[in-house]
Amino acid sequence: MNILVFDIETIPDLESGRRLYNLDGLPDRDTAEVMFKNRRQETDSVSDFLRLHLHRVVAISVVLATRDNVSVWSLGRPESGEAELVRRFFEGIEKYTPTLVSWNGRGFDLPVLHYRSLLHGIQAPRYWETGDEDQSFRWNNYINRFHQRHTDLMDVLAGYEMRAAAPLNEIASMLGFPGKMGMAGDKVWDCYLAGDIESIRNYCETDVLNTYLVYLRYLLICGRYTEQNYQAECDRLKRLLADENKPHLTAFLEAWNDKN
């Protein structure tokens, strides 16, 4: 079985913002500020977190775990456009039909990817399959909240009660994993404006690594892994991080070792 753990990073969809709010000609930063202001007015709060259809994807990072290998990377290249990133994500599902794993993927990542694939016209029949063409998908598909083909760890661990949901950073840290390391989602827009896409991709990779480690613990408590299986998978991931010899992955490994 192939396990694909994924995470996305987003910025305001400026093009749609200009179209919806008649902001033609307004600079990027000013356009975003108008969008944030409108959102604060809509919610009557200080939160400027945009509605999901107004997010543009700038990074998608994954951990792929197979029987023989585990790897972590960000799709495309730093200069890749959104359509290419989203297309690569769904092409992977079309080709391998992996089990998807996320943290709040059902509440954020997947709806954003749905809207962006709609915008770019990206076909993904395997992903959208619910049993009409493949009967096995009738009882286990990517769309149904309670199926296992996509496991949203935040949703499952909270017992499908949003009031019980917890932040990934706190759960990862509680379990002795690195958690956030100096970067957070609310800094992505500033990094993007500064042209620092690489830092966004690196941050996304550390988030997806935290998610994968929580997933391994989930497999342990489900009884799908023994303690020996769990430790073997952790050791395999540590070897990967050491062999990659990339600064952000080395820092993640060091933080993990320091906590244990």
N, C-alpha and C positions, 0 to 999 in steps of 0.2 A: 504494500500500500504506500502510495506517495502522499506525503504531508506537505502542504504549501501554506506556511504562515505568512501573512501579509500585513502591510501597514502603508498608509498613504500620508503625504503632506500636501497641504493646499494653500492657495492664496486667493484673494478676491478675484472673481471672474470680471475683469474690468470691461471687456468688450460687451458682455451682457448688461453690466451695470450702466454703461453709457447708453445702450439701446433702451433699457427699461426706464431710466430716469432722465433721458434727454440731455446727456452730458457730453455730446460730441465736442472734441477739441480740448477737453479738460485733461491736464497732466495726470499720470498714473496715481501719484500719491494723493492728489486732490480728489480724484474719482473715488478712490478707496475710502477717503474720509467721508464723502457724501454717503456712500453705501453704509458705512459704519453708523453714521448719524441717523440715517433712516431706520436702521435696525434697532437702535436704542429707542427711537420714538415708537416703533411698532411694539416693542416689548415693555415699554415704560420702565426701563431699568438701565443700569450702567453697562450691561453686557452688549457688546457689539458683534457677537458671534453670528455670522451671516446664515441665512437659511441655506439648506444644503445644495439647492440647485444653483446657488451663486458662488460655489467654490470651484476653483480651477486646480487641477492636479499638477504638481510640479515634481513629485517624487513618489515612486512605488518601490518599496523594498520587500524582499522575501527571504525566508529561510526554506529551503527545500530539503526534506529529509526522506531518503529512500532506504531500502534495506542495506544498501552497500555504501551510501555516502550521505554527507550532510554539507550544505553550502549556504552561504549568505551573500546577497548582492542586491544592487539597485538596478531596476530595469532600464534599458536604453543607456544613453550617455548624458552627461550634464547638459549638453546643448539640445537634447531631444525635445521635440514639441509634445504637447499634451496628448494629441491623438496617437502618436507612436507609443507612448507609455501605456495608455489604456488598451490599445490594440494588442500589445505584447502580453499584457496581463490576461486578457480573455483568450488569446491564442494558446497560452499555456494550459488553460482549462480545457479548451477544445482538443488539444493533443493528448493530455495525460489524465484528464478527469481526476484530479487530486482531491483529497480531503482538504478543504480550506479551514484555516484556523485564524482567528482574529481576536482583538480586544475592542469591543464596541463596534465591530465590523457591521453588524446588522443595523445599528443605530446611526452610523456615520459613513464608514468607508464604502460599503456596498451601495447605499443609496446615492452617494456622490458619483461612484463609478457608473451607476445606472444612468444618471442624468448626463454624464459626460459621453457615454457611449451613444446615448440618444442624440446628443448634439452633433457628434462626429459620424453618426451612421455606422457604428461598428457592430458587425454581426457576431453573435455568440450563441448559436442554437443549443449547444451542449449545456451551457450555463442556464439557459432559460427553460430547459426541458423539465416537464412535470409529469411525464408518463404517456403522452399522446403518441410519441414515436418509439420510446424505450420504456417498456413496462416497469423495469427495475427502478426507474426514477419516480414512479407513482408513490412509492413508499419511502423514498429517501432522495431528496433533491436539494439543490442549493437555495431554493426560494423559501421553503417552509421553515418557519422559526424553530420548530421542534425536531427537525431532522438532523442527522449527524454529518451529512456531506459538507455542511459548513457548521463549525463549532465556534460560536461567539462566546469566548470564555467569560467575559464580563456578564453576559446575559445568563449563561448556564449557572455560574457560581452564585449569582444573586437569586437563583431560583425563579428567574423571569420576573422579578419584582424590581422595578427601577429604583425604588427608594432604598433598596439594599445594594445597589451598584457601588463599586469602589474604583478609585483611580488605579491604573496599572502601576504607576510609580510606587504607590504605597504598598500594594500587594507584592510587587517584586522585591522591594526593600525588606518587607516583613519576612519574606522567605529566604533572605540572605543573598539575593541577586543584586546586580549593580543599580537598577532603577535609572532615573534621570542622572545625567552627568554634565551639568552645566548648560544644557540646552533644553528648551521646552517649545511646545507648539505655538505659543503666543509670540515667539521670537522669529518664526519662519518668515513672516512678511518683511520684517526689517532686513533679515539676511538676504532675501530675494532682491530687495531694492538695492542692497549693497553689492549685488552680483555674486554672492557667495552660495551658489547652488551646491557646491561640493559639501559644505557644512550641513546643508539641509539633508542631503542624501546620507551622509554619515550618521546624522542624528536619527534618521528614519531606520537605518540598519540596526542601531542599538535598541531602538524601541521594539523592532521585530524580534531581536534576540531575547529581550526580556519576556516577550509574549511566548516565545518558544519554550523558554525555561519554565514558565508557569504552566504551559501545556504538558510538559513532562511530569510535573507534580500532579496535574489533573489525571493523567494516565495512571499514575501510581495509586491515587486514592480510589480510582474506578476499578482497580484490580486488573487492569489490562497490562500493567507493568509490575514486575516484582521489584523489590529493592535493588537487586542485582542488575536488572534491566535498566532501571532508572539511573543508577550510578554509571553504567556503561555508556548510556547516551550522553550524560553530562561530560564524561571523560572524552568521548568522541568529539563533542563540541569544543572542549578546551583545546584539543589537538588542532582542530581547524583554526581556531582563533590565533594560536601560536604560529601555525604554518603560514597563515595569510600575511603576517608581518606588516600589517597596516596600522598606523598610529592609533586610530580610533578603536580598532578591534583589540589591539594590545592593551589599551587603557581599560577597555571593558573587561578583559581577562584579568588584569591586575586588580581591578575593583572587586571582581567576583572572588578572587583568591583571598583578598584582604578581609572579606566579610565571612570567611569560613575557616 
